[in-house]
């Protein structure tokens, strides 16, 4: 995955949908923090990021671990249906 990271979300306070998911972008790549306890995910944080993306017209298309600390999430803008 060679996409440039658009932002890092370590807590719900870091999530700014207007900043990350705007109409000028076709793709957004976010690094979502994995909790340090046994490499587990904060599912509430991941769900908040995915929900914010969906509400602003983006869909999660793939994800992968990044340096054992983050989950790299790639979001693509929905295709316009005319």
N, CA, C and O atoms as a Maestro MAE file, in Angstrom:
{
 s_m_m2io_version
 :::
 2.0.0
}

f_m_ct {
 s_m_title
 :::
 protein
 m_atom[328] {
  # First column is atom index #
  i_m_mmod_type
  r_m_x_coord
  r_m_y_coord
  r_m_z_coord
  i_m_residue_number
  s_m_chain_name
  s_m_pdb_residue_name
  s_m_pdb_atom_name
  i_m_atomic_number
  :::
  1 25 0.854 -1.166 0.000 1 A "UNK " " N  " 7
  2 3 0.000 0.000 0.000 1 A "UNK " " CA " 6
  3 2 0.898 1.227 0.000 1 A "UNK " " C  " 6
  4 15 1.674 1.419 0.936 1 A "UNK " " O  " 8
  5 25 0.812 2.049 -1.014 2 A "UNK " " N  " 7
  6 3 1.716 3.182 -1.132 2 A "UNK " " CA " 6
  7 2 1.015 4.527 -0.980 2 A "UNK " " C  " 6
  8 15 1.622 5.568 -1.231 2 A "UNK " " O  " 8
  9 25 -0.243 4.522 -0.575 3 A "UNK " " N  " 7
  10 3 -0.980 5.758 -0.428 3 A "UNK " " CA " 6
  11 2 -0.407 6.587 0.715 3 A "UNK " " C  " 6
  12 15 0.110 6.045 1.691 3 A "UNK " " O  " 8
  13 25 -0.507 7.918 0.581 4 A "UNK " " N  " 7
  14 3 -0.064 8.813 1.635 4 A "UNK " " CA " 6
  15 2 -1.146 8.902 2.712 4 A "UNK " " C  " 6
  16 15 -2.332 9.002 2.396 4 A "UNK " " O  " 8
  17 25 -0.744 8.866 3.966 5 A "UNK " " N  " 7
  18 3 -1.698 8.923 5.071 5 A "UNK " " CA " 6
  19 2 -2.276 10.326 5.177 5 A "UNK " " C  " 6
  20 15 -1.540 11.311 5.245 5 A "UNK " " O  " 8
  21 25 -3.620 10.408 5.190 6 A "UNK " " N  " 7
  22 3 -4.322 11.687 5.279 6 A "UNK " " CA " 6
  23 2 -4.405 12.188 6.711 6 A "UNK " " C  " 6
  24 15 -4.524 13.391 6.943 6 A "UNK " " O  " 8
  25 25 -4.343 11.274 7.673 7 A "UNK " " N  " 7
  26 3 -4.439 11.671 9.068 7 A "UNK " " CA " 6
  27 2 -4.305 10.491 10.001 7 A "UNK " " C  " 6
  28 15 -4.310 9.334 9.582 7 A "UNK " " O  " 8
  29 25 -4.183 10.813 11.287 8 A "UNK " " N  " 7
  30 3 -4.054 9.810 12.334 8 A "UNK " " CA " 6
  31 2 -5.171 10.037 13.342 8 A "UNK " " C  " 6
  32 15 -5.404 11.162 13.783 8 A "UNK " " O  " 8
  33 25 -5.861 8.958 13.701 9 A "UNK " " N  " 7
  34 3 -6.936 9.028 14.684 9 A "UNK " " CA " 6
  35 2 -6.538 8.138 15.858 9 A "UNK " " C  " 6
  36 15 -6.545 6.911 15.758 9 A "UNK " " O  " 8
  37 25 -6.190 8.784 16.978 10 A "UNK " " N  " 7
  38 3 -5.790 8.035 18.167 10 A "UNK " " CA " 6
  39 2 -6.894 7.970 19.203 10 A "UNK " " C  " 6
  40 15 -6.842 7.143 20.113 10 A "UNK " " O  " 8
  41 25 -7.898 8.838 19.076 11 A "UNK " " N  " 7
  42 3 -9.031 8.858 20.002 11 A "UNK " " CA " 6
  43 2 -10.213 9.494 19.279 11 A "UNK " " C  " 6
  44 15 -10.029 10.112 18.230 11 A "UNK " " O  " 8
  45 25 -11.415 9.357 19.815 12 A "UNK " " N  " 7
  46 3 -12.576 9.999 19.177 12 A "UNK " " CA " 6
  47 2 -12.415 11.513 19.052 12 A "UNK " " C  " 6
  48 15 -12.990 12.120 18.148 12 A "UNK " " O  " 8
  49 25 -11.649 12.124 19.939 13 A "UNK " " N  " 7
  50 3 -11.420 13.571 19.871 13 A "UNK " " CA " 6
  51 2 -10.611 13.972 18.643 13 A "UNK " " C  " 6
  52 15 -10.701 15.114 18.193 13 A "UNK " " O  " 8
  53 25 -9.824 13.052 18.095 14 A "UNK " " N  " 7
  54 3 -9.009 13.335 16.911 14 A "UNK " " CA " 6
  55 2 -9.806 13.253 15.614 14 A "UNK " " C  " 6
  56 15 -9.322 13.664 14.560 14 A "UNK " " O  " 8
  57 25 -11.010 12.730 15.687 15 A "UNK " " N  " 7
  58 3 -11.808 12.497 14.483 15 A "UNK " " CA " 6
  59 2 -12.547 13.766 14.083 15 A "UNK " " C  " 6
  60 15 -13.472 14.200 14.770 15 A "UNK " " O  " 8
  61 25 -12.130 14.357 12.964 16 A "UNK " " N  " 7
  62 3 -12.775 15.554 12.421 16 A "UNK " " CA " 6
  63 2 -13.235 15.225 11.002 16 A "UNK " " C  " 6
  64 15 -12.474 15.403 10.051 16 A "UNK " " O  " 8
  65 25 -14.479 14.746 10.851 17 A "UNK " " N  " 7
  66 3 -14.952 14.330 9.527 17 A "UNK " " CA " 6
  67 2 -14.836 15.422 8.466 17 A "UNK " " C  " 6
  68 15 -14.530 15.126 7.311 17 A "UNK " " O  " 8
  69 25 -15.073 16.673 8.838 18 A "UNK " " N  " 7
  70 3 -14.990 17.764 7.861 18 A "UNK " " CA " 6
  71 2 -13.564 17.934 7.338 18 A "UNK " " C  " 6
  72 15 -13.365 18.308 6.182 18 A "UNK " " O  " 8
  73 25 -12.587 17.664 8.177 19 A "UNK " " N  " 7
  74 3 -11.190 17.788 7.759 19 A "UNK " " CA " 6
  75 2 -10.755 16.604 6.901 19 A "UNK " " C  " 6
  76 15 -10.140 16.784 5.849 19 A "UNK " " O  " 8
  77 25 -11.076 15.398 7.354 20 A "UNK " " N  " 7
  78 3 -10.599 14.207 6.660 20 A "UNK " " CA " 6
  79 2 -11.418 13.860 5.423 20 A "UNK " " C  " 6
  80 15 -10.859 13.577 4.363 20 A "UNK " " O  " 8
  81 25 -12.733 13.880 5.556 21 A "UNK " " N  " 7
  82 3 -13.615 13.418 4.481 21 A "UNK " " CA " 6
  83 2 -14.294 14.621 3.838 21 A "UNK " " C  " 6
  84 15 -15.397 15.000 4.232 21 A "UNK " " O  " 8
  85 25 -13.639 15.219 2.852 22 A "UNK " " N  " 7
  86 3 -14.262 16.352 2.174 22 A "UNK " " CA " 6
  87 2 -14.412 16.054 0.691 22 A "UNK " " C  " 6
  88 15 -13.812 15.117 0.166 22 A "UNK " " O  " 8
  89 25 -15.213 16.856 0.035 23 A "UNK " " N  " 7
  90 3 -15.570 16.595 -1.365 23 A "UNK " " CA " 6
  91 2 -14.411 16.795 -2.330 23 A "UNK " " C  " 6
  92 15 -14.524 16.425 -3.499 23 A "UNK " " O  " 8
  93 25 -13.307 17.365 -1.880 24 A "UNK " " N  " 7
  94 3 -12.153 17.566 -2.756 24 A "UNK " " CA " 6
  95 2 -11.293 16.314 -2.882 24 A "UNK " " C  " 6
  96 15 -10.340 16.288 -3.661 24 A "UNK " " O  " 8
  97 25 -11.623 15.292 -2.130 25 A "UNK " " N  " 7
  98 3 -10.814 14.070 -2.133 25 A "UNK " " CA " 6
  99 2 -11.593 12.902 -2.720 25 A "UNK " " C  " 6
  100 15 -12.798 12.765 -2.507 25 A "UNK " " O  " 8
  101 25 -10.882 12.071 -3.458 26 A "UNK " " N  " 7
  102 3 -11.460 10.827 -3.965 26 A "UNK " " CA " 6
  103 2 -11.111 9.662 -3.052 26 A "UNK " " C  " 6
  104 15 -11.798 8.641 -3.031 26 A "UNK " " O  " 8
  105 25 -10.018 9.834 -2.291 27 A "UNK " " N  " 7
  106 3 -9.566 8.759 -1.412 27 A "UNK " " CA " 6
  107 2 -8.989 9.363 -0.131 27 A "UNK " " C  " 6
  108 15 -8.342 10.410 -0.159 27 A "UNK " " O  " 8
  109 25 -9.232 8.690 0.979 28 A "UNK " " N  " 7
  110 3 -8.711 9.107 2.282 28 A "UNK " " CA " 6
  111 2 -8.052 7.891 2.922 28 A "UNK " " C  " 6
  112 15 -8.626 6.802 2.939 28 A "UNK " " O  " 8
  113 25 -6.844 8.081 3.446 29 A "UNK " " N  " 7
  114 3 -6.126 7.017 4.138 29 A "UNK " " CA " 6
  115 2 -5.884 7.491 5.569 29 A "UNK " " C  " 6
  116 15 -5.181 8.476 5.797 29 A "UNK " " O  " 8
  117 25 -6.470 6.785 6.523 30 A "UNK " " N  " 7
  118 3 -6.323 7.142 7.930 30 A "UNK " " CA " 6
  119 2 -5.633 6.021 8.695 30 A "UNK " " C  " 6
  120 15 -5.874 4.839 8.451 30 A "UNK " " O  " 8
  121 25 -4.778 6.413 9.615 31 A "UNK " " N  " 7
  122 3 -4.163 5.465 10.541 31 A "UNK " " CA " 6
  123 2 -4.964 5.534 11.834 31 A "UNK " " C  " 6
  124 15 -4.981 6.569 12.501 31 A "UNK " " O  " 8
  125 25 -5.629 4.435 12.190 32 A "UNK " " N  " 7
  126 3 -6.452 4.369 13.399 32 A "UNK " " CA " 6
  127 2 -5.669 3.597 14.459 32 A "UNK " " C  " 6
  128 15 -5.191 2.490 14.209 32 A "UNK " " O  " 8
  129 25 -5.547 4.184 15.626 33 A "UNK " " N  " 7
  130 3 -4.736 3.620 16.713 33 A "UNK " " CA " 6
  131 2 -5.260 2.264 17.177 33 A "UNK " " C  " 6
  132 15 -6.456 2.087 17.411 33 A "UNK " " O  " 8
  133 25 -4.334 1.308 17.305 34 A "UNK " " N  " 7
  134 3 -4.626 0.020 17.917 34 A "UNK " " CA " 6
  135 2 -4.177 0.146 19.368 34 A "UNK " " C  " 6
  136 15 -3.069 0.612 19.632 34 A "UNK " " O  " 8
  137 25 -5.007 -0.257 20.293 35 A "UNK " " N  " 7
  138 3 -4.629 -0.127 21.703 35 A "UNK " " CA " 6
  139 2 -3.387 -0.960 21.987 35 A "UNK " " C  " 6
  140 15 -3.204 -2.018 21.386 35 A "UNK " " O  " 8
  141 25 -2.536 -0.501 22.891 36 A "UNK " " N  " 7
  142 3 -1.268 -1.194 23.127 36 A "UNK " " CA " 6
  143 2 -1.392 -2.526 23.855 36 A "UNK " " C  " 6
  144 15 -0.396 -3.235 23.995 36 A "UNK " " O  " 8
  145 25 -2.570 -2.882 24.317 37 A "UNK " " N  " 7
  146 3 -2.745 -4.135 25.046 37 A "UNK " " CA " 6
  147 2 -2.972 -5.278 24.058 37 A "UNK " " C  " 6
  148 15 -4.061 -5.415 23.501 37 A "UNK " " O  " 8
  149 25 -1.963 -6.081 23.848 38 A "UNK " " N  " 7
  150 3 -2.049 -7.264 22.984 38 A "UNK " " CA " 6
  151 2 -2.499 -6.944 21.561 38 A "UNK " " C  " 6
  152 15 -3.112 -7.795 20.916 38 A "UNK " " O  " 8
  153 25 -2.215 -5.748 21.051 39 A "UNK " " N  " 7
  154 3 -2.538 -5.403 19.675 39 A "UNK " " CA " 6
  155 2 -4.017 -5.442 19.357 39 A "UNK " " C  " 6
  156 15 -4.398 -5.750 18.228 39 A "UNK " " O  " 8
  157 25 -4.853 -5.137 20.328 40 A "UNK " " N  " 7
  158 3 -6.297 -5.181 20.107 40 A "UNK " " CA " 6
  159 2 -6.801 -3.858 19.552 40 A "UNK " " C  " 6
  160 15 -6.165 -2.816 19.715 40 A "UNK " " O  " 8
  161 25 -7.935 -3.914 18.904 41 A "UNK " " N  " 7
  162 3 -8.565 -2.719 18.345 41 A "UNK " " CA " 6
  163 2 -9.583 -2.156 19.312 41 A "UNK " " C  " 6
  164 15 -10.263 -2.900 20.019 41 A "UNK " " O  " 8
  165 25 -9.684 -0.840 19.340 42 A "UNK " " N  " 7
  166 3 -10.796 -0.195 20.025 42 A "UNK " " CA " 6
  167 2 -11.923 -0.157 18.996 42 A "UNK " " C  " 6
  168 15 -11.973 0.737 18.152 42 A "UNK " " O  " 8
  169 25 -12.820 -1.128 19.073 43 A "UNK " " N  " 7
  170 3 -13.869 -1.238 18.055 43 A "UNK " " CA " 6
  171 2 -14.771 -0.017 18.020 43 A "UNK " " C  " 6
  172 15 -15.294 0.330 16.961 43 A "UNK " " O  " 8
  173 25 -14.964 0.645 19.162 44 A "UNK " " N  " 7
  174 3 -15.766 1.870 19.164 44 A "UNK " " CA " 6
  175 2 -15.092 2.959 18.340 44 A "UNK " " C  " 6
  176 15 -15.769 3.711 17.639 44 A "UNK " " O  " 8
  177 25 -13.768 3.050 18.417 45 A "UNK " " N  " 7
  178 3 -13.037 4.045 17.637 45 A "UNK " " CA " 6
  179 2 -13.104 3.713 16.148 45 A "UNK " " C  " 6
  180 15 -13.365 4.591 15.326 45 A "UNK " " O  " 8
  181 25 -12.870 2.454 15.801 46 A "UNK " " N  " 7
  182 3 -12.944 2.046 14.396 46 A "UNK " " CA " 6
  183 2 -14.352 2.272 13.852 46 A "UNK " " C  " 6
  184 15 -14.516 2.758 12.733 46 A "UNK " " O  " 8
  185 25 -15.366 1.924 14.640 47 A "UNK " " N  " 7
  186 3 -16.753 2.122 14.219 47 A "UNK " " CA " 6
  187 2 -17.058 3.609 14.019 47 A "UNK " " C  " 6
  188 15 -17.752 3.970 13.069 47 A "UNK " " O  " 8
  189 25 -16.554 4.465 14.891 48 A "UNK " " N  " 7
  190 3 -16.778 5.908 14.758 48 A "UNK " " CA " 6
  191 2 -16.145 6.443 13.477 48 A "UNK " " C  " 6
  192 15 -16.732 7.285 12.798 48 A "UNK " " O  " 8
  193 25 -14.953 5.958 13.147 49 A "UNK " " N  " 7
  194 3 -14.272 6.398 11.920 49 A "UNK " " CA " 6
  195 2 -15.045 5.928 10.689 49 A "UNK " " C  " 6
  196 15 -15.275 6.713 9.769 49 A "UNK " " O  " 8
  197 25 -15.446 4.663 10.662 50 A "UNK " " N  " 7
  198 3 -16.188 4.124 9.516 50 A "UNK " " CA " 6
  199 2 -17.550 4.811 9.384 50 A "UNK " " C  " 6
  200 15 -17.966 5.139 8.273 50 A "UNK " " O  " 8
  201 25 -18.245 5.032 10.497 51 A "UNK " " N  " 7
  202 3 -19.536 5.733 10.452 51 A "UNK " " CA " 6
  203 2 -19.381 7.151 9.921 51 A "UNK " " C  " 6
  204 15 -20.191 7.598 9.108 51 A "UNK " " O  " 8
  205 25 -18.349 7.867 10.371 52 A "UNK " " N  " 7
  206 3 -18.109 9.231 9.890 52 A "UNK " " CA " 6
  207 2 -17.821 9.226 8.391 52 A "UNK " " C  " 6
  208 15 -18.291 10.098 7.660 52 A "UNK " " O  " 8
  209 25 -17.057 8.253 7.942 53 A "UNK " " N  " 7
  210 3 -16.762 8.141 6.513 53 A "UNK " " CA " 6
  211 2 -18.037 7.884 5.719 53 A "UNK " " C  " 6
  212 15 -18.279 8.540 4.706 53 A "UNK " " O  " 8
  213 25 -18.850 6.940 6.169 54 A "UNK " " N  " 7
  214 3 -20.097 6.612 5.466 54 A "UNK " " CA " 6
  215 2 -21.038 7.803 5.403 54 A "UNK " " C  " 6
  216 15 -21.668 8.046 4.374 54 A "UNK " " O  " 8
  217 25 -21.136 8.546 6.496 55 A "UNK " " N  " 7
  218 3 -22.034 9.704 6.546 55 A "UNK " " CA " 6
  219 2 -21.590 10.828 5.619 55 A "UNK " " C  " 6
  220 15 -22.405 11.658 5.218 55 A "UNK " " O  " 8
  221 25 -20.310 10.862 5.276 56 A "UNK " " N  " 7
  222 3 -19.796 11.922 4.410 56 A "UNK " " CA " 6
  223 2 -19.510 11.439 2.990 56 A "UNK " " C  " 6
  224 15 -18.884 12.152 2.206 56 A "UNK " " O  " 8
  225 25 -19.968 10.230 2.657 57 A "UNK " " N  " 7
  226 3 -19.866 9.758 1.281 57 A "UNK " " CA " 6
  227 2 -18.635 8.940 0.953 57 A "UNK " " C  " 6
  228 15 -18.238 8.868 -0.210 57 A "UNK " " O  " 8
  229 25 -18.021 8.322 1.948 58 A "UNK " " N  " 7
  230 3 -16.845 7.486 1.726 58 A "UNK " " CA " 6
  231 2 -17.104 6.076 2.244 58 A "UNK " " C  " 6
  232 15 -17.835 5.884 3.216 58 A "UNK " " O  " 8
  233 25 -16.497 5.095 1.585 59 A "UNK " " N  " 7
  234 3 -16.646 3.693 1.986 59 A "UNK " " CA " 6
  235 2 -15.270 3.096 2.275 59 A "UNK " " C  " 6
  236 15 -14.300 3.383 1.574 59 A "UNK " " O  " 8
  237 25 -15.195 2.270 3.308 60 A "UNK " " N  " 7
  238 3 -13.962 1.554 3.627 60 A "UNK " " CA " 6
  239 2 -13.737 0.498 2.547 60 A "UNK " " C  " 6
  240 15 -14.589 -0.363 2.329 60 A "UNK " " O  " 8
  241 25 -12.583 0.565 1.869 61 A "UNK " " N  " 7
  242 3 -12.311 -0.388 0.791 61 A "UNK " " CA " 6
  243 2 -11.230 -1.406 1.154 61 A "UNK " " C  " 6
  244 15 -11.203 -2.506 0.602 61 A "UNK " " O  " 8
  245 25 -10.338 -1.041 2.084 62 A "UNK " " N  " 7
  246 3 -9.352 -2.018 2.564 62 A "UNK " " CA " 6
  247 2 -8.674 -1.484 3.828 62 A "UNK " " C  " 6
  248 15 -8.715 -0.294 4.139 62 A "UNK " " O  " 8
  249 25 -8.053 -2.418 4.533 63 A "UNK " " N  " 7
  250 3 -7.329 -2.056 5.748 63 A "UNK " " CA " 6
  251 2 -6.186 -3.038 5.947 63 A "UNK " " C  " 6
  252 15 -6.219 -4.162 5.445 63 A "UNK " " O  " 8
  253 25 -5.175 -2.598 6.686 64 A "UNK " " N  " 7
  254 3 -4.050 -3.467 7.017 64 A "UNK " " CA " 6
  255 2 -3.318 -2.885 8.220 64 A "UNK " " C  " 6
  256 15 -3.340 -1.673 8.434 64 A "UNK " " O  " 8
  257 25 -2.671 -3.740 9.007 65 A "UNK " " N  " 7
  258 3 -1.902 -3.250 10.156 65 A "UNK " " CA " 6
  259 2 -0.719 -2.403 9.692 65 A "UNK " " C  " 6
  260 15 -0.142 -2.642 8.632 65 A "UNK " " O  " 8
  261 25 -0.374 -1.414 10.505 66 A "UNK " " N  " 7
  262 3 0.767 -0.548 10.218 66 A "UNK " " CA " 6
  263 2 1.625 -0.461 11.477 66 A "UNK " " C  " 6
  264 15 1.196 0.114 12.477 66 A "UNK " " O  " 8
  265 25 2.808 -1.014 11.440 67 A "UNK " " N  " 7
  266 3 3.779 -0.969 12.536 67 A "UNK " " CA " 6
  267 2 3.226 -1.424 13.883 67 A "UNK " " C  " 6
  268 15 3.638 -0.882 14.909 67 A "UNK " " O  " 8
  269 25 2.341 -2.361 13.926 68 A "UNK " " N  " 7
  270 3 1.782 -2.921 15.166 68 A "UNK " " CA " 6
  271 2 1.112 -1.895 16.072 68 A "UNK " " C  " 6
  272 15 0.709 -2.234 17.184 68 A "UNK " " O  " 8
  273 25 0.985 -0.657 15.624 69 A "UNK " " N  " 7
  274 3 0.386 0.385 16.447 69 A "UNK " " CA " 6
  275 2 -0.891 0.952 15.839 69 A "UNK " " C  " 6
  276 15 -1.715 1.533 16.545 69 A "UNK " " O  " 8
  277 25 -1.053 0.784 14.536 70 A "UNK " " N  " 7
  278 3 -2.174 1.405 13.836 70 A "UNK " " CA " 6
  279 2 -2.816 0.423 12.867 70 A "UNK " " C  " 6
  280 15 -2.191 -0.538 12.418 70 A "UNK " " O  " 8
  281 25 -4.065 0.687 12.561 71 A "UNK " " N  " 7
  282 3 -4.758 0.005 11.484 71 A "UNK " " CA " 6
  283 2 -4.905 1.028 10.371 71 A "UNK " " C  " 6
  284 15 -5.572 2.048 10.546 71 A "UNK " " O  " 8
  285 25 -4.290 0.763 9.237 72 A "UNK " " N  " 7
  286 3 -4.359 1.668 8.102 72 A "UNK " " CA " 6
  287 2 -5.655 1.405 7.356 72 A "UNK " " C  " 6
  288 15 -5.871 0.299 6.860 72 A "UNK " " O  " 8
  289 25 -6.521 2.408 7.269 73 A "UNK " " N  " 7
  290 3 -7.836 2.269 6.636 73 A "UNK " " CA " 6
  291 2 -7.899 3.143 5.392 73 A "UNK " " C  " 6
  292 15 -7.618 4.340 5.451 73 A "UNK " " O  " 8
  293 25 -8.267 2.545 4.272 74 A "UNK " " N  " 7
  294 3 -8.382 3.265 3.008 74 A "UNK " " CA " 6
  295 2 -9.855 3.416 2.676 74 A "UNK " " C  " 6
  296 15 -10.593 2.432 2.613 74 A "UNK " " O  " 8
  297 25 -10.277 4.655 2.463 75 A "UNK " " N  " 7
  298 3 -11.661 4.978 2.134 75 A "UNK " " CA " 6
  299 2 -11.711 5.609 0.750 75 A "UNK " " C  " 6
  300 15 -10.907 6.486 0.435 75 A "UNK " " O  " 8
  301 25 -12.649 5.167 -0.076 76 A "UNK " " N  " 7
  302 3 -12.882 5.769 -1.388 76 A "UNK " " CA " 6
  303 2 -14.220 6.479 -1.372 76 A "UNK " " C  " 6
  304 15 -15.167 6.043 -0.718 76 A "UNK " " O  " 8
  305 25 -14.284 7.593 -2.112 77 A "UNK " " N  " 7
  306 3 -15.543 8.324 -2.227 77 A "UNK " " CA " 6
  307 2 -16.534 7.482 -3.016 77 A "UNK " " C  " 6
  308 15 -16.162 6.763 -3.944 77 A "UNK " " O  " 8
  309 25 -17.802 7.585 -2.632 78 A "UNK " " N  " 7
  310 3 -18.848 6.890 -3.382 78 A "UNK " " CA " 6
  311 2 -18.891 7.445 -4.796 78 A "UNK " " C  " 6
  312 15 -18.668 8.636 -5.015 78 A "UNK " " O  " 8
  313 25 -19.177 6.580 -5.743 79 A "UNK " " N  " 7
  314 3 -19.364 7.014 -7.130 79 A "UNK " " CA " 6
  315 2 -20.684 7.763 -7.240 79 A "UNK " " C  " 6
  316 15 -21.691 7.342 -6.669 79 A "UNK " " O  " 8
  317 25 -20.681 8.875 -7.975 80 A "UNK " " N  " 7
  318 3 -21.935 9.598 -8.218 80 A "UNK " " CA " 6
  319 2 -22.799 8.798 -9.169 80 A "UNK " " C  " 6
  320 15 -22.337 8.354 -10.220 80 A "UNK " " O  " 8
  321 25 -24.047 8.619 -8.799 81 A "UNK " " N  " 7
  322 3 -25.000 7.911 -9.650 81 A "UNK " " CA " 6
  323 2 -25.937 8.934 -10.287 81 A "UNK " " C  " 6
  324 15 -26.824 9.464 -9.618 81 A "UNK " " O  " 8
  325 25 -25.745 9.211 -11.567 82 A "UNK " " N  " 7
  326 3 -26.590 10.203 -12.263 82 A "UNK " " CA " 6
  327 2 -27.845 9.583 -12.805 82 A "UNK " " C  " 6
  328 15 -28.661 10.274 -13.414 82 A "UNK " " O  " 8
  :::
 }
 m_bond[327] {
  # First column is bond index #
  i_m_from
  i_m_to
  i_m_order
  :::
  1 1 2 1
  2 2 3 1
  3 3 4 2
  4 3 5 1
  5 5 6 1
  6 6 7 1
  7 7 8 2
  8 7 9 1
  9 9 10 1
  10 10 11 1
  11 11 12 2
  12 11 13 1
  13 13 14 1
  14 14 15 1
  15 15 16 2
  16 15 17 1
  17 17 18 1
  18 18 19 1
  19 19 20 2
  20 19 21 1
  21 21 22 1
  22 22 23 1
  23 23 24 2
  24 23 25 1
  25 25 26 1
  26 26 27 1
  27 27 28 2
  28 27 29 1
  29 29 30 1
  30 30 31 1
  31 31 32 2
  32 31 33 1
  33 33 34 1
  34 34 35 1
  35 35 36 2
  36 35 37 1
  37 37 38 1
  38 38 39 1
  39 39 40 2
  40 39 41 1
  41 41 42 1
  42 42 43 1
  43 43 44 2
  44 43 45 1
  45 45 46 1
  46 46 47 1
  47 47 48 2
  48 47 49 1
  49 49 50 1
  50 50 51 1
  51 51 52 2
  52 51 53 1
  53 53 54 1
  54 54 55 1
  55 55 56 2
  56 55 57 1
  57 57 58 1
  58 58 59 1
  59 59 60 2
  60 59 61 1
  61 61 62 1
  62 62 63 1
  63 63 64 2
  64 63 65 1
  65 65 66 1
  66 66 67 1
  67 67 68 2
  68 67 69 1
  69 69 70 1
  70 70 71 1
  71 71 72 2
  72 71 73 1
  73 73 74 1
  74 74 75 1
  75 75 76 2
  76 75 77 1
  77 77 78 1
  78 78 79 1
  79 79 80 2
  80 79 81 1
  81 81 82 1
  82 82 83 1
  83 83 84 2
  84 83 85 1
  85 85 86 1
  86 86 87 1
  87 87 88 2
  88 87 89 1
  89 89 90 1
  90 90 91 1
  91 91 92 2
  92 91 93 1
  93 93 94 1
  94 94 95 1
  95 95 96 2
  96 95 97 1
  97 97 98 1
  98 98 99 1
  99 99 100 2
  100 99 101 1
  101 101 102 1
  102 102 103 1
  103 103 104 2
  104 103 105 1
  105 105 106 1
  106 106 107 1
  107 107 108 2
  108 107 109 1
  109 109 110 1
  110 110 111 1
  111 111 112 2
  112 111 113 1
  113 113 114 1
  114 114 115 1
  115 115 116 2
  116 115 117 1
  117 117 118 1
  118 118 119 1
  119 119 120 2
  120 119 121 1
  121 121 122 1
  122 122 123 1
  123 123 124 2
  124 123 125 1
  125 125 126 1
  126 126 127 1
  127 127 128 2
  128 127 129 1
  129 129 130 1
  130 130 131 1
  131 131 132 2
  132 131 133 1
  133 133 134 1
  134 134 135 1
  135 135 136 2
  136 135 137 1
  137 137 138 1
  138 138 139 1
  139 139 140 2
  140 139 141 1
  141 141 142 1
  142 142 143 1
  143 143 144 2
  144 143 145 1
  145 145 146 1
  146 146 147 1
  147 147 148 2
  148 147 149 1
  149 149 150 1
  150 150 151 1
  151 151 152 2
  152 151 153 1
  153 153 154 1
  154 154 155 1
  155 155 156 2
  156 155 157 1
  157 157 158 1
  158 158 159 1
  159 159 160 2
  160 159 161 1
  161 161 162 1
  162 162 163 1
  163 163 164 2
  164 163 165 1
  165 165 166 1
  166 166 167 1
  167 167 168 2
  168 167 169 1
  169 169 170 1
  170 170 171 1
  171 171 172 2
  172 171 173 1
  173 173 174 1
  174 174 175 1
  175 175 176 2
  176 175 177 1
  177 177 178 1
  178 178 179 1
  179 179 180 2
  180 179 181 1
  181 181 182 1
  182 182 183 1
  183 183 184 2
  184 183 185 1
  185 185 186 1
  186 186 187 1
  187 187 188 2
  188 187 189 1
  189 189 190 1
  190 190 191 1
  191 191 192 2
  192 191 193 1
  193 193 194 1
  194 194 195 1
  195 195 196 2
  196 195 197 1
  197 197 198 1
  198 198 199 1
  199 199 200 2
  200 199 201 1
  201 201 202 1
  202 202 203 1
  203 203 204 2
  204 203 205 1
  205 205 206 1
  206 206 207 1
  207 207 208 2
  208 207 209 1
  209 209 210 1
  210 210 211 1
  211 211 212 2
  212 211 213 1
  213 213 214 1
  214 214 215 1
  215 215 216 2
  216 215 217 1
  217 217 218 1
  218 218 219 1
  219 219 220 2
  220 219 221 1
  221 221 222 1
  222 222 223 1
  223 223 224 2
  224 223 225 1
  225 225 226 1
  226 226 227 1
  227 227 228 2
  228 227 229 1
  229 229 230 1
  230 230 231 1
  231 231 232 2
  232 231 233 1
  233 233 234 1
  234 234 235 1
  235 235 236 2
  236 235 237 1
  237 237 238 1
  238 238 239 1
  239 239 240 2
  240 239 241 1
  241 241 242 1
  242 242 243 1
  243 243 244 2
  244 243 245 1
  245 245 246 1
  246 246 247 1
  247 247 248 2
  248 247 249 1
  249 249 250 1
  250 250 251 1
  251 251 252 2
  252 251 253 1
  253 253 254 1
  254 254 255 1
  255 255 256 2
  256 255 257 1
  257 257 258 1
  258 258 259 1
  259 259 260 2
  260 259 261 1
  261 261 262 1
  262 262 263 1
  263 263 264 2
  264 263 265 1
  265 265 266 1
  266 266 267 1
  267 267 268 2
  268 267 269 1
  269 269 270 1
  270 270 271 1
  271 271 272 2
  272 271 273 1
  273 273 274 1
  274 274 275 1
  275 275 276 2
  276 275 277 1
  277 277 278 1
  278 278 279 1
  279 279 280 2
  280 279 281 1
  281 281 282 1
  282 282 283 1
  283 283 284 2
  284 283 285 1
  285 285 286 1
  286 286 287 1
  287 287 288 2
  288 287 289 1
  289 289 290 1
  290 290 291 1
  291 291 292 2
  292 291 293 1
  293 293 294 1
  294 294 295 1
  295 295 296 2
  296 295 297 1
  297 297 298 1
  298 298 299 1
  299 299 300 2
  300 299 301 1
  301 301 302 1
  302 302 303 1
  303 303 304 2
  304 303 305 1
  305 305 306 1
  306 306 307 1
  307 307 308 2
  308 307 309 1
  309 309 310 1
  310 310 311 1
  311 311 312 2
  312 311 313 1
  313 313 314 1
  314 314 315 1
  315 315 316 2
  316 315 317 1
  317 317 318 1
  318 318 319 1
  319 319 320 2
  320 319 321 1
  321 321 322 1
  322 322 323 1
  323 323 324 2
  324 323 325 1
  325 325 326 1
  326 326 327 1
  327 327 328 2
  :::
 }
}
